[in-house]
Amino acid sequence: MGKGAVVINENDNVATATEALQKGSIVSMYVGDRTIEISVVGDIAFGHKFAIRDIKKGENVVKYGENIGIAIADIAVGEHTHVHNVKSQRGRGDLYKKSRRSCEE
């Protein structure tokens, strides 16, 4: 079995699919010096993320060892992790405008 996903940092709670994954697929990946296997609970497109451990609503979603967003719903292991269940904190011009406006007032 090849590695169907990649985890960049041991602190990540999501992996990125390195191939299209079908619901029920068992995906193998390295996390640090360990190999883990996860069963995906739905189809995951190439390049998309899925949870490698349970992420509770309000918790940080971590990729590359960095917080990339906040879970807006509980996310189960193996579940697609994308805009439907994560609020991004990167590239948010609306947040920049709010913080800039409050500094100018």
C-alpha angles and dihedrals in degrees: 000000000000125000106270096185142029131225112195102192131026089233093059117113093194134057128206119233112239090194136019108283126205126218110276094021116142107228124199124205142159119251105186106308094338130087116220132186125212131183110223114226096208140012112295119199121225109277095018126120132243132184119263092189134018113285116198123217108275095024123120120262106222126203126160085011089292133108106252098172150328124271109244091191136020109281118204126213108279094020122134108258111206144114093311092066105018130066108210122231095188126085091007104155089176090063091046092052092050094049092044092049092051090051092052095050 
